[in-house]
Amino acid sequence: MLAFPRTLRARVAAAVLVASPALAQLFTNGSAQIPHTGSYTEAVDCADIDGDGDWDAVLGDGGDATQDQNRLWLNLGGAQGGAIGAFADVTAAQAPVVADETRDVEFADFDGDGDPDLAVSNEAQLLNQSSRFWCNLGGVQGGASGFFADQTASRWLGLGGPGSSIAPSAVLAGGGFIDWTNDSDLADLDLDGDVDLLHSSHGAAFGGQTPSRVFLNDGAGFFAEFNPSLFKLSTTSIANGNPGLWCEGTQAANTLNASGALCDVASSAIGIELADIDGDFDVDLVHGARQEAPRCFANRSFETAAPLAWRDVTGLAFPVGYWSGGDNYEQEFGDMDGDGDVDLLGVNWPGLAEALFPNSGAGTFGAPIVLPSVDGEGKDAELCDYDGDGGLELYVCGFFGADVLYKGVRGALSFGLLSSAQSGLALASRTLMARSADVDHDGDYDVLTAQDANAHEILWLNTQAGTSDAKAPYVPHVAPIADQVAGAADALALAQVYDNTSLRQLEANDTRVEVSVNGCALPEFAASVRATQVARAELPGNLVGAVAWRFASTDRNGNTGVSAPQAYTGSAASAFAFAYGAGSPGSLGTPSVHALSVPFAGTTLYLGGKGAPAGTLSWLALTSAAAPAAPLALPGLCNVNVFGTLVALDSAPTDASGCGVAALAVPAGTPAGISVYAQFFALDGQGGDLLSSSAGLRIDTQ
């Protein structure tokens, strides 16, 4: 038993004494709505596989007990027209026929076509086999969304070849390589906009001698190993003194050296977790271990100006005495105290049971706060706001007893254990994993669990009144963009987004960036959130003027949160826009037309018209020539400064600021020095038929 210092004992006592509030029963057993499998189910995940707006599910079966078929469940709401929240097993029709020893299943859009694909983590305990890729056949695949094909043979690139650390003898003829994988996570590790793979391994017989590996996505869903060391193993094991493959330094088992000289990339991982731990807007790693100390790796891409760089910072990140023995089963990240960083939940960390480690904000974790103990071992956990008050609850999977729920306190790292009468979780189980999702679309979060030992899965429906999610996401941190000279390359926008759900559910939010230039709002720019709290967007790098921008995120229940306003100034290296001619005034004076971006080949030219009342019908015209001498005066209407061939014409009511904006693509290969001519027209604003117009604007491509 770990001996705690006095300060730790005090924190333990404080956690145990947190009172559980008086609640009606939160969950009811809705398992009549799901198929019964009766298998060794190790994992479950939820996603909308067919794009009809409801949550479907996949089950990972087999584990280390048997070769089995993973199962696909379709929610019968949405396109199916049935009862939402009831599921049908569509494995035979929509899934590949593969029997394997699956430990984990993770939905992720790895081919970037907008539908969820599937990474399957497999165990080679009984038979040599690889983890697999199931590709959703919708989108760019040209098939029906929700139908999957096993594309393992093609999705792994260069295994055993130059640059790969994998011994050729471990590469399998059917694709993939021999490994022992309990958990693999997908996130945008190198911040290039696609999902990469952190492929963990616990090694043969949980020996902890096989390295975990990093595989980078080429943008189309094909994965090549990130191995800057270029070292190749001769077997499936890594030895002390070998290069750290994807991490700085040389391999040294259980090292606490955090200088970059040593690292430990091989331990008996049951679970791994990815998130921005240290607040620098890239994705870091906590690498669990069953028989060794869990480890922490910092992504140092920004510090090193490299596309991807890792350092083992275990000796800095965790407090002294955080580990005392085996069976570290799982860990989860979440902003449990609402201070804008991820705290760490260790599930069944020895000597601590379930323990919370508060984040300093810089990626170091404080002394653990131990939760009230329960009978049996915790195996997995899911963080979510189940009672709708904005605080995160902890759903802990019971491996030798019933699952339990800890009630969180919004804005504090404080949890109380609910009784089975309060939670409704009174059923004895062998739960190995739980995932939360609003499967019945009633506005709150339900739980689907994976059951071991031929037990049937369980669906817990959230039935308590008043638990609907009315809490908005929040965006506490945004990476600033410095003043810049306009160019053709995009500007990278990064933020941290949180909500009252698990981090993995943030991917389902509509997250975007709102941008205005000189007071005129541009179309919104989509942001990607890939299974962590890091949001990434590409903003035009050619904007000129006063650029105001912010992140916004809307969850599936319609709640919207925004970041603090951000700003920078974009300037042009040389003049590219020149006024000419004359406009004609309306009731509020003469409107104006502005080039809000520099027209480089392959970019977007944003034009803004200003000076008309909000909601006024307006036009932005772009032509190949200017008026030959003087504007064409149309008595009683306006002056026209644009002539020649019409390149583009955009018409819409002006926005709340009285701006009209047009977005015009500049074709790739357009040479510099091509001139186009713009003018803004608007209704007079008095309700008559008269127009007002701006002077002309000549714009030269750069």
Secondary structure by P-SEA (a helix, b strand, c coil): cccccaaaaaaaaaaaacccccccccccccccccccccccccccccccccccccccccccccccccbbbbbbbbccccccccccccccccccccccccccccccccccccccccbbbbbbbbbccccbbbbbbbbccccccccccccccccccccccccccccccccccccccccccccccccccccccccccbbbbbbbbcccccccccccbbbbbccccbbbbbcccccccccccccccccccccccccccccccccccccccccccccccccccccccbbbbbbbbcccccbbbbbccccccccbbbbbccccccccccccccccccccccccccccbbbbbbcccccccbbbbbbcccccccccccccccccccccccccccccccbbbbbbbbccbbbbbbbbcccccbbbbbcccccccccccccccccccccccccbbbbbbbbcccbbbbbbbbccccccccbbbbbcbbbbbcccccccbbbbbbbbbbcccccccccccbbbbbbbcccccccbbbbbbccccbbbbbcccccccccccbbbbbcccbbbbbccbbbbbbbbccccccccbbbbbccccbbbbbccccccccbbbbbbbcccccccbbbbbbcccccccccccccccccccccccccbbbbbccccccbbbbbbbccccccccbbbbbbbbbcccccccbbbbccbbbbbcc
